[in-house]
Amino acid sequence: MKIFAAGLNTETNTFSPIPTGIDDFDVIRPDDLKDRTRRLSDMIPFAQWQQKAKDRKDHFIFGLFAWAHPAGLTTTSTYEILRDELLASLKAGGPVDVVLLYLHGAMVAGGYDDCEGDLLMRIRQQVGSKVIIAAELDLHCHLTQAMIENANILITFKESPHVDIAARGDELFDLAVGAGLGLSHPTMALFDCRMMFTSTTTTPEMRGFINAMVSAEQMGDVLSVSFVHGFIYGDVPDAGGKMLVVTDNNPLLAEQLAEQLGQQIFSLRHQIDFDSLPMDEALTKALAIATKPNTSRSKPVIVADQSDNAGGGAPSDATFALRWLLDHKVRDTAMATFYDPQVVKLAIAAGVGNKLQVRLGGKMGVSSGDPLDLSVIVSAIEKNYIYRFPQEQGEPVLIPIGDTIAIQCAGIDIVVGSERCQCFSPCIFEDLGIPAQKKNLLVVKSKQHFYGAFAPIASEIIYMAGPGAVPPIVQQIPYQRMSTKNKYPWIDSPFTVEKENQQSEVKCG
């Protein structure tokens, strides 16, 4: 069997003022693998796909993988250049039996609300109706009808934080190959859950629902079940939570199960949202726990600065929390990761151990706050730092984030990067000589991806909805194009309202 694999992956915050251009994409091409400047074995899920194809003695063709940190709209020319290069690599590979894609599902470009739908449509036009097209998506995607119509199989991550990228990649490969061999005939159904929300999958309620999805996958004819959380910072018509079911030639079962599970998750809507606290309340609570006298607590308190999460498209240079800590003379604390390439450049020039006057953060806009003029000591420098995002199986995802430094100021260790990136793991503290587990308090600029690696070292985790570009409370987001008229939380029971309206129309008729 001949298998082609490629990917085009970024998450677009349509409210962000930071454009995503061609230079923001890390692009890996076949020639990069030939000259060994890059290795496919370092890239999830491509590493799994290549190994599984090798084990089966399939002909595996890698076409292109382009990835960018979440930010604002991708420029039209950038999307079209990368899309057309991917299509050209597919054409150059000749006729194939299976196309495997690693996409995000929430990529928006100028003139393209649905980049993934557009890409899948063009791939389908190019390969014809008999080729199996299968894609792995982030659960924070906008699942559209165009995507459903042009793919045979779509699955999303089940976990947030996304520790199952490799596992879902394995699943996608097996389903696609099975379909390519004629062992199954996938049919998909999508149910709109009529909700816009933000949630972790680490709560008891969400763990129970994931278990229900996994149990449903054991039913006869059911191939895969995915719950699409949606991306709350993407203001497009198709945004929102949805349930996707893939069955083996059983469209009726797919529709019934998608609606059943969709209604089940909707019934949990009041229980699964983040319990995010305002900044002053969150930091006051964290400080009280961290400094409580006569306690045997030996692990730090973790505060997630959700509103300045680069993973949602925020600048990651907001100074509000740091200003609070300095004003309250908080010590024995560490923070990561600030985006400030100028401070990184100055720290590298000064060198480790030297004092420096810096103006940190507050540069990208009103949502970043005011810059802070600080006297600091440069404590560590890591050039071309590679961040490690742990997975539940296999190797971690490797994320290059450029030059990264650590500075100390008034008892606070601050990690600063030359590229925007959320905080995934304590390794970024440890690699820069900061003993994270010995700190009283850790403030991480992340929404939820920090959880898997930080939870084992935390005495308590507090989610903070402070000032910033990506507030975790959806009612505070100024949607214009996505309708809030028929969605929770703007309407508590949209299905009930819809049913009542239909009954009213029948009576009037």
C-alpha positions as CSV (number, residue, x, y, z in Angstrom):
1,M,0.0,0.0,0.0
2,K,1.2,3.5,-0.8
3,I,0.7,6.0,2.0
4,F,1.2,9.8,1.8
5,A,1.6,11.8,5.0
6,A,1.6,15.6,5.5
7,G,0.5,18.3,7.8
8,L,-0.4,22.0,8.0
9,N,-1.1,23.1,11.5
10,T,-1.8,26.3,13.4
11,E,-4.6,27.5,15.7
12,T,-5.9,30.9,14.7
13,N,-7.1,33.5,17.3
14,T,-9.2,35.8,15.1
15,F,-9.1,38.4,17.8
16,S,-5.3,38.5,18.0
17,P,-3.5,41.5,16.4
18,I,-0.4,39.3,15.7
19,P,-0.5,38.1,12.1
20,T,0.8,34.7,11.2
21,G,3.2,35.0,8.2
22,I,5.4,32.6,6.3
23,D,8.3,33.1,8.6
24,D,6.3,32.1,11.6
25,F,6.0,28.5,10.2
26,D,8.5,25.9,10.9
27,V,8.4,23.9,7.7
28,I,9.9,20.4,7.3
29,R,10.3,19.1,3.8
30,P,11.6,15.7,2.4
31,D,15.0,17.3,1.6
32,D,15.4,18.2,5.3
33,L,15.2,14.5,6.1
34,K,17.6,13.5,3.4
35,D,20.4,15.8,4.6
36,R,19.5,14.8,8.2
37,T,18.9,18.4,9.4
38,R,15.5,17.2,10.7
39,R,14.3,13.7,11.7
40,L,10.9,12.4,11.1
41,S,11.3,10.2,14.2
42,D,11.2,13.4,16.3
43,M,7.8,14.4,15.0
44,I,4.6,13.1,16.4
45,P,2.4,11.6,14.8
46,F,4.6,11.2,11.7
47,A,7.1,9.0,13.6
48,Q,4.3,6.5,14.4
49,W,3.0,6.6,10.9
50,Q,6.4,5.9,9.4
51,Q,7.2,3.1,11.8
52,K,3.8,1.4,11.3
53,A,4.1,1.7,7.5
54,K,7.6,0.2,7.7
55,D,6.3,-2.7,9.9
56,R,3.6,-3.4,7.3
57,K,6.1,-3.0,4.4
58,D,4.0,-0.2,3.0
59,H,5.5,2.5,0.7
60,F,5.5,5.6,3.0
61,I,5.9,9.1,1.4
62,F,6.4,12.2,3.6
63,G,5.3,15.4,1.8
64,L,5.4,18.4,4.1
65,F,4.8,19.5,7.6
66,A,4.3,23.2,8.5
67,W,3.6,24.3,12.0
68,A,3.2,27.7,13.7
69,H,2.5,28.8,17.2
70,P,-1.1,30.1,17.7
71,A,-1.6,33.7,16.8
72,G,-3.8,35.9,14.6
73,L,-5.0,35.4,11.1
74,T,-2.7,33.5,8.7
75,T,-2.0,35.8,5.8
76,T,-3.7,34.7,2.6
77,S,-0.5,34.3,0.6
78,T,1.1,32.2,3.5
79,Y,-1.8,29.7,3.5
80,E,-1.9,29.5,-0.3
81,I,1.8,29.0,-0.6
82,L,1.9,26.2,2.0
83,R,-1.3,24.6,0.8
84,D,-0.1,24.5,-2.8
85,E,3.3,23.1,-1.8
86,L,1.6,20.3,0.1
87,L,-0.6,19.6,-2.9
88,A,2.4,19.6,-5.2
89,S,4.3,17.1,-3.0
90,L,1.2,14.9,-3.1
91,K,1.1,15.1,-6.9
92,A,4.8,14.4,-7.2
93,G,4.4,11.2,-5.1
94,G,2.2,9.7,-7.8
95,P,-1.0,7.7,-7.2
96,V,-1.5,6.8,-3.5
97,D,-3.9,4.6,-1.6
98,V,-4.1,6.5,1.6
99,V,-3.6,10.2,2.6
100,L,-2.8,10.8,6.3
101,L,-2.9,14.4,7.5
102,Y,-2.0,16.1,10.8
103,L,-4.1,19.3,10.9
104,H,-5.3,21.5,13.7
105,G,-8.8,22.3,12.5
106,A,-9.0,25.9,13.6
107,M,-6.7,27.5,11.0
108,V,-8.2,30.7,9.6
109,A,-6.6,32.8,6.8
110,G,-7.5,36.0,5.0
111,G,-10.4,34.9,2.7
112,Y,-10.5,31.4,4.2
113,D,-12.7,30.7,7.3
114,D,-12.1,27.0,7.0
115,C,-8.5,26.3,5.8
116,E,-8.7,22.6,6.6
117,G,-12.0,22.3,4.7
118,D,-10.5,24.0,1.7
119,L,-7.3,21.8,1.9
120,L,-9.3,18.6,2.1
121,M,-11.5,19.6,-0.8
122,R,-8.5,20.2,-3.0
123,I,-6.9,17.0,-2.0
124,R,-10.1,15.1,-2.8
125,Q,-10.3,16.7,-6.2
126,Q,-6.7,15.7,-6.8
127,V,-6.7,12.1,-5.7
128,G,-10.3,11.1,-6.7
129,S,-13.1,9.4,-4.8
130,K,-11.4,6.0,-4.1
131,V,-8.4,7.2,-2.1
132,I,-8.8,7.1,1.7
133,I,-8.3,10.5,3.2
134,A,-7.9,10.5,7.0
135,A,-6.9,13.4,9.3
136,E,-6.0,13.8,13.0
137,L,-7.3,17.0,14.4
138,D,-6.9,19.0,17.6
139,L,-10.0,18.8,19.8
140,H,-10.0,22.6,19.8
141,C,-11.1,22.7,16.2
142,H,-14.0,24.1,14.2
143,L,-15.4,20.9,12.6
144,T,-17.2,21.8,9.4
145,Q,-19.3,20.1,6.8
146,A,-16.7,20.7,4.1
147,M,-14.2,18.7,6.2
148,I,-16.7,15.9,6.7
149,E,-17.7,15.7,3.0
150,N,-14.1,15.5,1.7
151,A,-12.5,13.1,4.3
152,N,-13.2,9.4,4.9
153,I,-12.1,9.5,8.5
154,L,-11.6,12.4,11.0
155,I,-10.6,11.9,14.6
156,T,-9.6,14.4,17.3
157,F,-7.5,14.2,20.4
158,K,-9.5,13.0,23.4
159,E,-7.4,14.7,26.0
160,S,-6.8,18.3,27.2
161,P,-3.9,18.7,27.9
162,H,-3.1,16.9,24.6
163,V,-1.1,14.0,25.9
164,D,-2.6,11.5,23.4
165,I,-1.4,12.9,20.1
166,A,0.7,9.8,19.4
167,A,-2.1,7.5,20.6
168,R,-4.7,9.1,18.2
169,G,-2.1,8.9,15.4
170,D,-1.9,5.2,15.9
171,E,-5.6,4.9,15.8
172,L,-5.9,7.0,12.7
173,F,-3.3,4.9,10.8
174,D,-5.1,1.6,11.7
175,L,-8.5,2.9,10.7
176,A,-7.2,4.4,7.4
177,V,-5.3,1.3,6.4
178,G,-8.2,-0.9,7.3
179,A,-10.5,1.2,5.1
180,G,-7.8,1.2,2.3
181,L,-7.8,-2.6,2.4
182,G,-11.6,-2.7,2.2
183,L,-12.0,-4.1,5.7
184,S,-14.3,-1.2,6.6
185,H,-16.3,1.5,4.9
186,P,-16.3,4.5,7.2
187,T,-19.3,6.8,7.5
188,M,-19.3,9.9,9.7
189,A,-22.0,11.9,11.5
190,L,-21.7,15.2,13.3
191,F,-24.0,16.5,16.1
192,D,-23.9,20.2,17.0
193,C,-23.9,20.4,20.9
194,R,-25.0,24.0,20.8
195,M,-22.4,25.1,23.3
196,M,-19.3,27.2,23.5
197,F,-17.1,26.5,26.5
198,T,-13.6,25.8,27.7
199,S,-12.8,22.8,29.7
200,T,-10.1,20.4,30.9
201,T,-10.5,16.6,30.7
202,T,-8.9,16.1,34.1
203,T,-12.1,16.6,36.1
204,P,-14.2,13.6,37.3
205,E,-17.1,14.6,35.0
206,M,-14.9,14.8,31.9
207,R,-13.0,11.6,32.8
208,G,-16.4,9.8,33.0
209,F,-17.5,11.2,29.6
210,I,-14.2,10.1,28.0
211,N,-14.8,6.7,29.4
212,A,-18.2,6.7,27.9
213,M,-16.7,7.6,24.5
214,V,-14.2,4.8,24.8
215,S,-17.0,2.3,25.8
216,A,-19.0,3.4,22.8
217,E,-16.1,2.6,20.5
218,Q,-16.4,-1.0,21.6
219,M,-19.9,-1.3,20.1
220,G,-20.3,-3.2,16.9
221,D,-19.8,-1.0,13.8
222,V,-18.4,1.9,15.8
223,L,-14.9,2.8,14.6
224,S,-14.2,6.1,16.5
225,V,-15.8,8.7,18.7
226,S,-14.5,12.3,19.1
227,F,-15.8,15.2,21.2
228,V,-14.8,18.5,19.6
229,H,-14.5,21.2,22.3
230,G,-14.1,23.9,19.7
231,F,-11.8,26.9,19.9
232,I,-13.3,29.8,21.8
233,Y,-11.0,32.5,20.2
234,G,-12.0,31.6,16.7
235,D,-14.9,33.9,15.6
236,V,-16.1,31.9,12.6
237,P,-19.7,30.6,11.9
238,D,-18.8,26.9,12.6
239,A,-17.2,27.5,16.0
240,G,-18.5,25.5,18.9
241,G,-18.7,22.1,20.6
242,K,-19.7,19.1,18.4
243,M,-19.8,15.3,18.6
244,L,-18.3,13.2,15.8
245,V,-18.9,9.5,15.3
246,V,-17.3,7.3,12.7
247,T,-19.0,3.9,12.0
248,D,-18.4,1.0,9.6
249,N,-21.1,1.6,6.9
250,N,-23.8,2.4,9.4
251,P,-24.8,6.0,9.0
252,L,-27.9,5.7,11.1
253,L,-25.9,4.4,14.1
254,A,-23.4,7.2,13.6
255,E,-26.2,9.8,13.7
256,Q,-28.0,8.3,16.7
257,L,-24.8,7.8,18.7
258,A,-23.5,11.3,17.9
259,E,-26.8,12.8,19.2
260,Q,-26.9,10.6,22.2
261,L,-23.4,11.4,23.3
262,G,-23.8,15.1,22.3
263,Q,-26.8,15.4,24.6
264,Q,-25.0,13.6,27.3
265,I,-22.1,16.1,27.3
266,F,-24.5,19.0,27.0
267,S,-26.2,17.8,30.2
268,L,-22.9,18.2,32.0
269,R,-22.5,21.8,30.8
270,H,-22.7,23.4,34.3
271,Q,-20.1,21.0,35.7
272,I,-17.3,21.0,33.2
273,D,-16.2,24.6,32.7
274,F,-13.0,25.9,34.2
275,D,-13.4,27.5,37.7
276,S,-11.2,30.4,36.9
277,L,-10.7,33.1,39.6
278,P,-10.0,36.9,39.1
279,M,-6.4,37.7,39.5
280,D,-6.4,39.3,43.0
281,E,-8.5,36.4,44.4
282,A,-6.4,33.8,42.7
283,L,-3.0,35.1,43.8
284,T,-4.2,36.0,47.3
285,K,-5.5,32.4,47.7
286,A,-2.2,31.0,46.2
287,L,-0.1,33.1,48.5
288,A,-2.1,32.1,51.6
289,I,-1.6,28.4,50.8
290,A,2.0,28.8,49.9
291,T,3.0,30.7,53.0
292,K,0.7,29.0,55.5
293,P,2.7,28.5,58.8
294,N,3.1,25.2,60.5
295,T,2.4,23.2,57.3
296,S,4.0,20.1,56.0
297,R,3.4,21.2,52.4
298,S,6.5,20.4,50.3
299,K,5.2,21.1,46.8
300,P,4.6,24.4,45.1
301,V,1.2,26.0,44.4
302,I,0.7,26.4,40.7
303,V,-1.2,29.3,39.3
304,A,-2.2,29.2,35.6
305,D,-2.3,32.6,34.0
306,Q,-4.9,31.6,31.5
307,S,-5.5,35.0,30.0
308,D,-1.9,35.4,28.7
309,N,-1.6,31.9,27.2
310,A,0.4,31.9,24.0
311,G,-1.3,28.6,23.1
312,G,-4.5,30.6,22.6
313,G,-2.8,33.3,20.6
314,A,-2.0,35.7,23.4
315,P,1.2,37.8,23.2
316,S,2.5,36.1,26.4
317,D,4.1,39.4,27.6
318,A,1.4,40.5,30.0
319,T,2.8,42.0,33.2
320,F,-0.2,42.1,35.5
321,A,0.6,39.1,37.6
322,L,4.3,39.9,37.9
323,R,3.4,43.5,39.0
324,W,1.0,42.1,41.7
325,L,3.8,39.8,43.0
326,L,6.3,42.6,43.1
327,D,3.9,45.0,44.8
328,H,3.1,42.3,47.4
329,K,6.8,41.5,47.9
330,V,6.2,37.9,47.2
331,R,9.4,35.8,47.2
332,D,10.5,32.2,46.4
333,T,8.4,32.3,43.2
334,A,9.1,31.4,39.5
335,M,7.3,32.4,36.3
336,A,7.3,31.2,32.7
337,T,7.2,32.0,29.9
338,F,7.5,35.7,29.1
339,Y,7.8,36.7,25.4
340,D,10.4,39.5,25.1
341,P,13.1,39.0,22.4
342,Q,14.7,42.3,23.3
343,V,15.3,41.3,26.9
344,V,16.6,38.0,25.8
345,K,19.1,39.7,23.5
346,L,20.3,42.1,26.2
347,A,20.6,39.2,28.7
348,I,22.8,37.2,26.2
349,A,24.9,40.2,25.6
350,A,25.4,40.8,29.4
351,G,26.1,37.1,30.2
352,V,25.3,34.8,33.1
353,G,25.8,36.3,36.6
354,N,25.7,40.0,35.5
355,K,23.3,42.7,36.6
356,L,21.1,44.3,34.0
357,Q,18.4,47.0,33.8
358,V,15.5,45.8,31.6
359,R,12.1,46.9,30.5
360,L,10.2,43.6,30.6
361,G,6.9,42.8,28.8
362,G,4.0,45.1,28.2
363,K,5.0,45.7,24.6
364,M,2.4,44.0,22.4
365,G,-0.8,46.0,23.2
366,V,-3.2,47.2,25.8
367,S,-3.9,43.6,26.9
368,S,-0.2,43.2,27.8
369,G,-0.3,45.9,30.6
370,D,2.5,48.3,31.2
371,P,6.2,47.4,30.8
372,L,8.1,46.9,34.0
373,D,11.5,48.5,34.6
374,L,13.4,46.0,36.6
375,S,16.9,45.5,38.0
376,V,17.7,41.9,37.4
377,I,20.5,39.3,37.4
378,V,21.0,37.0,34.4
379,S,21.0,33.5,35.9
380,A,20.9,31.2,32.9
381,I,21.0,31.3,29.1
382,E,19.9,28.5,26.7
383,K,20.3,29.2,23.0
384,N,18.0,27.4,20.6
385,Y,16.1,25.8,23.4
386,I,14.0,22.8,22.6
387,Y,10.9,22.5,24.8
388,R,9.6,19.0,25.7
389,F,5.8,18.5,25.9
390,P,5.3,15.1,27.6
391,Q,2.9,12.5,26.1
392,E,1.0,9.7,27.8
393,Q,2.9,7.2,25.5
394,G,6.1,7.4,23.6
395,E,8.5,10.4,23.3
396,P,7.5,14.0,24.2
397,V,6.6,16.5,21.5
398,L,9.7,18.6,20.8
399,I,9.0,22.3,20.3
400,P,11.9,24.7,19.3
401,I,11.3,28.1,21.0
402,G,14.5,30.0,20.2
403,D,16.8,31.5,22.7
404,T,15.6,31.4,26.3
405,I,17.0,33.0,29.4
406,A,16.3,33.2,33.1
407,I,16.5,36.4,35.2
408,Q,16.2,37.0,38.9
409,C,14.4,40.0,40.4
410,A,13.4,40.6,44.0
411,G,13.2,36.9,44.9
412,I,11.3,35.9,41.7
413,D,12.9,33.8,38.9
414,I,11.5,34.7,35.5
415,V,11.9,32.7,32.3
416,V,11.9,34.8,29.1
417,G,11.9,33.5,25.5
418,S,12.7,35.0,22.1
419,E,9.7,33.2,20.7
420,R,6.1,33.0,22.0
421,C,5.3,29.7,23.7
422,Q,3.1,28.6,26.5
423,C,4.5,26.8,29.5
424,F,4.2,23.0,29.0
425,S,6.5,21.4,31.6
426,P,8.7,22.1,34.7
427,C,11.6,21.1,32.5
428,I,11.9,24.7,31.3
429,F,12.6,25.8,34.9
430,E,15.0,22.9,35.7
431,D,16.9,23.3,32.4
432,L,17.6,26.9,33.3
433,G,18.8,26.0,36.8
434,I,15.5,27.0,38.7
435,P,14.5,24.3,41.2
436,A,10.8,24.4,40.5
437,Q,9.8,21.8,43.1
438,K,11.4,23.8,45.9
439,K,9.5,27.0,45.1
440,N,6.5,28.2,47.1
441,L,4.7,29.4,44.0
442,L,4.9,28.8,40.3
443,V,3.0,31.1,37.8
444,V,2.7,29.5,34.4
445,K,1.4,31.3,31.3
446,S,-0.8,28.4,30.0
447,K,-4.4,27.4,30.0
448,Q,-4.3,23.7,30.5
449,H,-1.4,22.1,28.7
450,F,0.8,22.6,31.7
451,Y,-1.4,20.2,33.8
452,G,0.0,16.8,32.9
453,A,3.6,17.6,33.8
454,F,2.9,20.1,36.6
455,A,0.2,18.3,38.5
456,P,2.6,15.7,40.0
457,I,4.7,18.4,41.6
458,A,1.8,20.7,42.7
459,S,0.3,21.0,46.2
460,E,-2.6,22.8,44.6
461,I,-3.5,24.2,41.1
462,I,-5.4,27.5,40.8
463,Y,-6.8,28.7,37.4
464,M,-6.6,32.5,37.1
465,A,-8.7,34.7,34.8
466,G,-6.6,37.8,35.1
467,P,-6.4,40.7,32.6
468,G,-5.1,39.6,29.2
469,A,-5.7,38.9,25.5
470,V,-7.4,35.5,25.9
471,P,-9.9,35.6,28.8
472,P,-11.1,32.0,29.7
473,I,-14.7,33.3,30.3
474,V,-16.5,33.0,26.9
475,Q,-19.2,35.7,27.8
476,Q,-16.3,38.2,27.8
477,I,-15.3,37.5,24.2
478,P,-16.8,39.9,21.6
479,Y,-18.1,37.5,19.0
480,Q,-19.4,39.1,15.8
481,R,-19.6,36.2,13.2
482,M,-20.4,33.2,15.4
483,S,-24.0,33.4,16.5
484,T,-24.6,33.3,20.3
485,K,-28.4,33.2,19.8
486,N,-28.7,29.4,20.0
487,K,-25.7,28.4,22.2
488,Y,-25.0,27.8,25.8
489,P,-24.0,29.8,27.9
490,W,-25.9,32.7,26.3
491,I,-29.0,30.4,26.3
492,D,-29.1,27.8,29.1
493,S,-31.2,25.3,27.2
494,P,-31.1,26.0,23.4
495,F,-32.5,22.5,22.5
496,T,-35.6,23.2,24.7
497,V,-36.0,26.7,23.2
498,E,-35.8,25.2,19.7
499,K,-38.4,22.5,20.5
500,E,-40.8,25.1,21.9
501,N,-40.4,27.3,18.8
502,Q,-41.1,24.4,16.5
503,Q,-44.3,23.5,18.5
504,S,-45.4,27.1,18.4
505,E,-44.9,27.2,14.6
506,V,-47.0,24.0,14.3
507,K,-49.8,25.5,16.3
508,C,-49.7,28.7,14.4
509,G,-49.8,26.8,11.1
